[in-house]
């Protein structure tokens, strides 16, 4: 009976999310939780990464972009992951094919960027595929930014004391990750 009531509450929450937010990722996450309850599937521990605050107040880390290690700084004010031209070249992105037609405001001022999709972006044990990103023109930025196009895919993230905790979704038995629905 309790499970049934919990399912009803989750369904009501999902319906409320559809009406209130219309955010496909949030809706998909709520749907996954309801599906998980119905299946009764056991999940492995949730992957998490802790990042210590740097002396300058930033949360800096080393990520792997398409298998190549690159320094990044967490930027919750950045809508997207943003790569420097130099990093994009180092990881082998097709820079000659990019179209710099996205207006971008950075801490250093206004610039243009090009849209692309990263095959794979990982921070510790957290791995995301097909991550939307931007690349700025040569010399326009000094730091790669880990923005919301990555952070929004996580189950949660938050700061406590001087540590940033990034938490991914657990893997279900059989090694399959919870599915998320992407709506364009």
Protein Blocks (a to p, Z undefined) as FASTA:
>chain_A
ZZmmmmmmmmmmmmmmmmmnopaklmmmmmmmmmmmmnopacdddddddddddfkopacd
dddeehiacdddddfkbmbacddfklmmmnopafklpccfbccddfkbccdddddddfba
cehjbccehiacddddehkacbdcddfklmmmpmbdcdehjaccdddddddehhiacddd
ddZZ
